[in-house]
Amino acid sequence: MSHCSFSREESPNLTLIPGLPNDLSVLILAFIPYSYHTRLKSTCKSWKIFFSPQTLISLRQRLLPTTRLSHLLCIFPQDPSIASPYLFDPRNLAWCPLPPMPCNPYVYSLCNFASISIGPHLYVLGGSVFDTRSFPMDRPSSSSSAFRFNFATSSWDRLSSMLSPRGSFACAAVPDSGRILVAGGGSRHTMFGAAGSRMSSVEMYDIGKDEWIPLDGLPRFRAGCVGFLVGNREEGRREFWVMGGYGESRTVSGVFPVDEYYRDTVVMEMKDGGKWRELGDMWDEGERRRLGKIVVVDDLGWGVPDIFMLDGSDIFRYDMDSNCWWKETSVPRKAHDDSSVGFVALEGELHVMTIVNSIDLMETRRSRLPHKKTASLLMQVYHPRKKTWRSSISKPPLPHSLDFKTAVMCTIRL
């Protein structure tokens, strides 16, 4: 077989599995989940070479169908230039730290950035920071920086900066064409509950050319919004959807700033020169204050994703035809703080994540000995097609407590 270069180029005298040809051994070992690779490298010399990222990442991308790649969660607990991001495998409950992003000595406390994956690459775009070169120093500003982490080389690369600095913006990847779309945003920092700038500009990043291209702007200023792609290239129909967010603000008693949240959706037709159309409000006045946490379950065969929203302890499904949200289910165990809840889609399932103490998990146990409080990650997983719930628990190896109010997350297949 011509898929494997291991036996011919790197180690001609080493055997992966005794009694089997190396080409066949490669196919067998390539199916081992990504989270086990680090532990298996110490088995023998040949496995140390084979399970290195340089060898295996590209091999798995070529040999395995997309559905057989490990679907992992990348978590950025804090500013990635000072705190390492982590890969988490929910299926095997395994954690793996990643190298910190290159540090800029003039800026600090990066937050509200976008993280997105395409192939074996992880992108970190924009965000809100404090810049020591600006005045006043305690006023946050938006960032235009762009970085890419290559899992094959375990290294970060600095990319061309965005045309407009932005944080808290909509972002979506166009994998089969090597492009990334960003829309809206502003300069709000997580340290402030309101204020900050808003913008309507839209641009597209061409990965092959490493350049940003301006597109037609949003119909109005919008920050704190979410974006996703609908359709596929084969059907000739592809749209960039942007939901929710906030625009203008008002003050209460003339002192406290309050955001005016949008209830509508805007859609950009990719094939018609990037023209925007408005779909109207997704709910009536008074039904809810703002859009909840959104996840997209991609249908790899049809190109029409399922959109879900976590609003408090309820999960809603979006109906594109009626432009409305319909209740799907409720989370079995409610969180103490609805705002500090993680919500992601992995392997077609919805993961609702909360941080709980070990004492909370041992309610049925009665012991006179004092308990030591240790934070654990409780994952309540819902399968939309089977309409079933399950749960699992993992202890994050993070040096600090994980706060889903400020953490940034994305998924990647490796």
RAGI-V590522 format. One record per residue. N is the residue number from 0. RES is the residue in one letter. D_LAST is the distance of its C-alpha to the last C-alpha in whole Angstrom. Layout:
BEGIN
<<N	RES	D_LAST> <N	RES	D_LAST>>
END
This chain:
BEGIN
<<0	M	22> <1	S	21> <2	H	17> <3	C	18> <4	S	19> <5	F	19> <6	S	22> <7	R	24> <8	E	23> <9	E	22> <10	S	24> <11	P	26> <12	N	28> <13	L	25> <14	T	24> <15	L	21> <16	I	23> <17	P	27> <18	G	28> <19	L	26> <20	P	25> <21	N	22> <22	D	21> <23	L	21> <24	S	19> <25	V	16> <26	L	15> <27	I	16> <28	L	14> <29	A	11> <30	F	11> <31	I	11> <32	P	9> <33	Y	7> <34	S	10> <35	Y	12> <36	H	11> <37	T	14> <38	R	16> <39	L	16> <40	K	17> <41	S	20> <42	T	21> <43	C	23> <44	K	23> <45	S	21> <46	W	18> <47	K	18> <48	I	18> <49	F	15> <50	F	13> <51	S	13> <52	P	10> <53	Q	13> <54	T	13> <55	L	10> <56	I	7> <57	S	9> <58	L	10> <59	R	7> <60	Q	7> <61	R	11> <62	L	12> <63	L	10> <64	P	11> <65	T	9> <66	T	10> <67	R	9> <68	L	5> <69	S	5> <70	H	7> <71	L	8> <72	L	11> <73	C	11> <74	I	15> <75	F	18> <76	P	21> <77	Q	23> <78	D	24> <79	P	21> <80	S	23> <81	I	25> <82	A	22> <83	S	19> <84	P	16> <85	Y	14> <86	L	11> <87	F	12> <88	D	11> <89	P	14> <90	R	14> <91	N	14> <92	L	16> <93	A	14> <94	W	14> <95	C	13> <96	P	15> <97	L	14> <98	P	17> <99	P	19> <100	M	20> <101	P	23> <102	C	26> <103	N	29> <104	P	32> <105	Y	34> <106	V	31> <107	Y	30> <108	S	29> <109	L	26> <110	C	25> <111	N	25> <112	F	22> <113	A	20> <114	S	16> <115	I	14> <116	S	10> <117	I	10> <118	G	8> <119	P	6> <120	H	9> <121	L	11> <122	Y	15> <123	V	17> <124	L	21> <125	G	24> <126	G	26> <127	S	29> <128	V	30> <129	F	34> <130	D	35> <131	T	38> <132	R	39> <133	S	40> <134	F	43> <135	P	43> <136	M	40> <137	D	40> <138	R	39> <139	P	35> <140	S	34> <141	S	31> <142	S	29> <143	S	28> <144	S	25> <145	A	22> <146	F	19> <147	R	15> <148	F	13> <149	N	11> <150	F	9> <151	A	10> <152	T	13> <153	S	13> <154	S	16> <155	W	17> <156	D	19> <157	R	22> <158	L	22> <159	S	25> <160	S	26> <161	M	27> <162	L	30> <163	S	31> <164	P	30> <165	R	29> <166	G	27> <167	S	27> <168	F	26> <169	A	24> <170	C	21> <171	A	19> <172	A	16> <173	V	18> <174	P	14> <175	D	16> <176	S	19> <177	G	17> <178	R	19> <179	I	19> <180	L	22> <181	V	24> <182	A	27> <183	G	30> <184	G	30> <185	G	32> <186	S	33> <187	R	33> <188	H	32> <189	T	31> <190	M	34> <191	F	36> <192	G	36> <193	A	38> <194	A	39> <195	G	37> <196	S	37> <197	R	35> <198	M	35> <199	S	34> <200	S	32> <201	V	29> <202	E	28> <203	M	25> <204	Y	22> <205	D	22> <206	I	19> <207	G	21> <208	K	24> <209	D	23> <210	E	26> <211	W	26> <212	I	29> <213	P	31> <214	L	31> <215	D	34> <216	G	34> <217	L	34> <218	P	37> <219	R	38> <220	F	36> <221	R	33> <222	A	31> <223	G	29> <224	C	28> <225	V	24> <226	G	23> <227	F	21> <228	L	21> <229	V	23> <230	G	24> <231	N	22> <232	R	23> <233	E	25> <234	E	27> <235	G	28> <236	R	28> <237	R	25> <238	E	26> <239	F	25> <240	W	26> <241	V	27> <242	M	29> <243	G	31> <244	G	31> <245	Y	35> <246	G	37> <247	E	41> <248	S	42> <249	R	45> <250	T	47> <251	V	49> <252	S	52> <253	G	52> <254	V	49> <255	F	46> <256	P	44> <257	V	42> <258	D	39> <259	E	40> <260	Y	37> <261	Y	36> <262	R	36> <263	D	35> <264	T	32> <265	V	32> <266	V	30> <267	M	30> <268	E	30> <269	M	28> <270	K	30> <271	D	34> <272	G	34> <273	G	32> <274	K	35> <275	W	34> <276	R	36> <277	E	36> <278	L	36> <279	G	38> <280	D	38> <281	M	35> <282	W	38> <283	D	41> <284	E	43> <285	G	43> <286	E	40> <287	R	38> <288	R	38> <289	R	34> <290	L	31> <291	G	29> <292	K	25> <293	I	23> <294	V	20> <295	V	19> <296	V	18> <297	D	17> <298	D	18> <299	L	16> <300	G	19> <301	W	22> <302	G	21> <303	V	23> <304	P	21> <305	D	23> <306	I	24> <307	F	24> <308	M	26> <309	L	27> <310	D	30> <311	G	32> <312	S	31> <313	D	31> <314	I	28> <315	F	29> <316	R	28> <317	Y	29> <318	D	31> <319	M	31> <320	D	34> <321	S	36> <322	N	34> <323	C	35> <324	W	33> <325	W	33> <326	K	33> <327	E	30> <328	T	31> <329	S	31> <330	V	29> <331	P	31> <332	R	31> <333	K	32> <334	A	31> <335	H	34> <336	D	33> <337	D	31> <338	S	30> <339	S	28> <340	V	25> <341	G	22> <342	F	21> <343	V	17> <344	A	16> <345	L	13> <346	E	13> <347	G	16> <348	E	18> <349	L	19> <350	H	19> <351	V	22> <352	M	22> <353	T	25> <354	I	26> <355	V	29> <356	N	31> <357	S	32> <358	I	35> <359	D	34> <360	L	32> <361	M	35> <362	E	38> <363	T	39> <364	R	40> <365	R	43> <366	S	43> <367	R	46> <368	L	44> <369	P	42> <370	H	39> <371	K	36> <372	K	34> <373	T	30> <374	A	28> <375	S	25> <376	L	23> <377	L	24> <378	M	22> <379	Q	23> <380	V	21> <381	Y	23> <382	H	22> <383	P	24> <384	R	25> <385	K	26> <386	K	28> <387	T	27> <388	W	26> <389	R	24> <390	S	24> <391	S	22> <392	I	23> <393	S	21> <394	K	22> <395	P	21> <396	P	21> <397	L	22> <398	P	25> <399	H	26> <400	S	27> <401	L	24> <402	D	26> <403	F	24> <404	K	27> <405	T	25> <406	A	22> <407	V	19> <408	M	16> <409	C	13> <410	T	10> <411	I	6> <412	R	4> <413	L	0>>
END
